[in-house]
Amino acid sequence: MKSHRLPFENRWTNGERAWQWHCELEWLGVSTVRTMFADHEIHRSRRPAVVYDIPPEFVRDWLAFQDRDKTRRQRLWQLIFAAAAIAALAIAVAAFLRNMT
């Protein structure tokens, strides 16, 4: 079997099991997993698993990774839009100055 590397720090298990957990959480989606995790923390905090057989610590790390990744993508888009705005402004100023002379 092919060995997969998780995109976040994982201290709870390794190898194929961790990759299966990661894939199950990805398949469910962030909002669903977040809802299930919140329900687990409120009503079933003594149970050893949140989703299927996935421990709450792994789910917490996965959700933290998802939050960091979303923030990183938002910052990247902000930088792209800021660079595009600065370039458009520079072009507009250059065109304005060219028409002034």
C-alpha angles and dihedrals in degrees: 000000000000116000114231127203118219116231092228139047111279123187098165105071140342144216125019095349093058090047091051091051090049091050092048091052092046090051092052093047133229098276094049093046091046090052093047091047092050090049090049093050093049102040110013107029093139094058114100096226136050103186119019102313098334114126119232093243092060091047090049091052091046092051091048089052091050091051092049091047092050091050091049092051092048091052091049091053091047090054092048092051092045091051091048091049092049091048092049091048092050091050091048092049091048091050091047093050091047090054091047093064 
